[in-house]
Amino acid sequence: MSTAAPTMKSQWPFHVTMTEEEKKKKEQRIKEMQEEKPPEGLVAKFKYYFKRYWYIAVPAHAVCCISWFGLLYALVHSGIDVVGLLQTLHLPEALIEKVQNVPQSAGIIVVALILYKIATPLRYATTLVLIRVAFWGLKRMGLLRTVREVEYTARTQYEINKRLYGRRLYRYRYMGVRASAKRAQEEKAHAEAVKNATKNGAKKEK
């Protein structure tokens, strides 16, 4: 007994084009996200912004992480007394002991990584500040969009371009470039003739 081959639709459930029902659901979800207020707390805010604006949050977080690690690496490499600095900052003894217990052969990178881990709250705070600055700039330029808005706009624009350029592609494929250009000129001339005839008829009525 032969079975029919699976269709492309069953193999790939995601489609760029959207049905009217999908559009309404996405528009409703976008509206709900716009009305939702940021939560309190550092980690909760970080998750909030990351979920809605990951295309901004990911680069911002990457820049902050690289900057922090580079700064801490340079600090350790300069020969500063890291243990004394941590004691001056009144950090917990457990964290200071981690740095003290690092063997001399471990190298600068290991110490920098430990300090990088200790500075996690500061890294998150710096990321949030950078994200807020990016939001402020994009909002002033009218370019701030949530991830869902970006997706919705991209898929809607795809549908418009598909209808616009799909007809041209069909003509080029089945009629040829010259025939398609000639057809476009004829349609343009016909539209102008209809427009002129309408104007002349309106003048005669006056």
C-alpha positions in Angstrom: 0.0 0.0 0.0 1.6 3.2 -1.2 1.4 6.3 1.0 1.4 9.8 -0.3 4.5 11.9 0.1 4.3 14.5 2.9 3.5 18.0 1.6 5.8 21.0 2.2 3.1 22.4 4.5 3.3 19.4 6.8 7.1 19.4 6.8 7.4 23.1 7.5 4.6 24.4 9.8 5.9 28.0 9.8 4.8 30.3 7.0 5.8 33.8 6.4 2.4 34.8 5.2 -0.4 35.1 7.8 -4.1 34.5 7.8 -6.5 37.2 9.0 -7.0 35.2 12.3 -3.2 35.1 12.9 -3.0 38.9 12.2 -5.7 39.7 14.7 -4.1 37.5 17.4 -0.7 39.1 16.9 -2.1 42.6 16.9 -3.9 41.8 20.2 -0.7 40.4 21.7 1.3 43.4 20.6 -1.3 45.7 22.2 -1.1 43.7 25.5 2.7 43.9 25.6 2.6 47.6 25.0 0.3 48.1 28.0 2.3 45.9 30.3 4.5 47.7 32.7 8.1 46.7 33.6 8.3 44.7 36.9 10.4 45.6 40.0 13.7 44.0 40.6 16.9 43.8 38.7 16.6 40.2 37.3 12.9 40.6 36.6 13.6 43.8 34.6 16.4 42.1 32.7 14.1 39.2 31.7 11.3 41.7 30.8 13.5 43.7 28.4 15.3 40.6 27.1 12.0 38.9 26.1 10.5 42.0 24.4 13.7 43.6 22.9 16.2 40.8 22.6 17.5 42.3 19.3 18.6 45.3 21.4 19.3 43.5 24.7 21.6 40.8 23.2 24.1 43.2 21.6 23.9 45.5 24.7 24.6 42.6 27.1 27.5 41.3 24.8 29.1 44.8 24.8 28.8 45.0 28.6 30.2 41.5 29.2 33.2 42.1 26.9 33.9 45.5 28.5 33.6 44.2 32.0 35.9 41.2 31.4 38.4 43.4 29.5 38.4 45.9 32.4 38.9 43.2 35.1 41.6 41.5 33.0 43.5 44.8 32.7 43.0 45.4 36.4 44.6 42.1 37.4 47.3 42.4 34.7 48.3 45.7 36.1 49.5 44.0 39.3 47.0 45.6 41.7 46.3 44.0 45.0 43.0 42.3 44.1 42.5 40.8 47.6 43.1 44.2 49.3 40.7 45.8 46.9 37.9 43.3 47.7 38.5 43.8 51.4 38.3 47.6 50.9 34.9 47.1 49.2 33.8 45.0 52.2 32.8 42.0 50.1 31.9 38.7 51.8 34.8 36.6 53.1 33.7 33.6 51.0 34.2 35.6 47.8 37.6 36.9 49.0 38.7 33.4 49.9 38.0 32.3 46.3 40.4 34.8 45.0 43.0 34.0 47.7 42.8 30.3 47.0 43.7 30.7 43.3 47.2 29.2 42.7 49.9 31.4 41.2 50.1 29.1 38.2 46.5 29.6 37.3 47.2 32.8 35.5 45.5 36.2 35.1 42.5 34.9 33.2 41.3 32.6 36.0 41.4 35.5 38.5 39.7 37.8 36.0 36.9 35.2 35.5 36.3 34.9 39.2 36.1 38.7 39.5 33.8 38.7 36.5 31.5 36.3 38.3 31.5 38.4 41.4 30.6 41.4 39.4 27.4 39.8 38.0 25.0 42.2 39.6 27.0 45.2 38.4 27.1 43.7 34.9 23.3 43.3 34.8 22.9 46.8 36.1 25.2 48.1 33.4 23.3 46.2 30.7 20.0 47.7 31.9 21.5 51.2 31.7 22.8 50.6 28.2 19.4 49.1 27.1 17.6 52.1 28.5 19.9 54.5 26.6 19.3 52.5 23.4 15.5 52.6 24.1 15.6 56.3 24.7 17.5 57.0 21.4 15.3 54.6 19.3 12.1 56.0 20.9 13.1 59.5 20.1 13.7 58.5 16.4 10.4 56.6 16.3 12.2 53.3 15.7 11.5 51.4 19.0 9.6 48.2 18.3 9.1 45.0 20.3 10.2 41.7 18.9 6.6 40.9 18.0 6.2 44.2 16.3 9.3 43.7 14.2 8.1 40.2 13.2 4.6 41.4 12.4 6.0 44.3 10.3 8.5 42.1 8.5 5.8 39.5 7.6 3.3 42.1 6.5 5.9 43.8 4.3 6.8 40.4 2.8 3.2 39.9 1.8 3.0 43.3 0.2 6.3 42.7 -1.7 5.2 39.2 -2.7 2.0 40.5 -4.3 3.9 43.4 -6.0 6.9 41.6 -7.3 5.3 38.2 -7.7 3.2 39.5 -10.6 6.3 40.9 -12.2 8.2 37.7 -11.7 5.4 35.7 -13.2 5.4 37.9 -16.3 9.1 37.8 -16.7 9.1 34.0 -16.4 6.2 33.2 -18.8 6.2 36.2 -21.1 9.8 37.3 -21.3 11.3 40.6 -20.2 10.5 42.4 -23.5 7.0 41.2 -23.7 6.5 42.1 -20.0 7.9 45.6 -20.5 5.7 46.0 -23.6 2.6 44.8 -21.6 3.4 47.3 -18.8 3.7 50.2 -21.3 0.4 49.2 -22.9 -1.3 49.1 -19.5 0.1 52.5 -18.7 -1.0 54.0 -22.0 -4.5 52.5 -21.5 -4.7 54.0 -18.0 -3.7 57.4 -19.4 -6.3 57.2 -22.2 -9.0 56.3 -19.7 -8.0 59.2 -17.5 -8.0 61.7 -20.5 -11.3 60.4 -21.7 -12.8 61.0 -18.2 -11.5 64.5 -18.1 -12.8 65.3 -21.6 -16.2 63.9 -20.7 -16.3 66.1 -17.5 -15.5 69.2 -19.6 -18.3 68.5 -22.1 -20.8 68.1 -19.3 -19.8 71.6 -18.0 
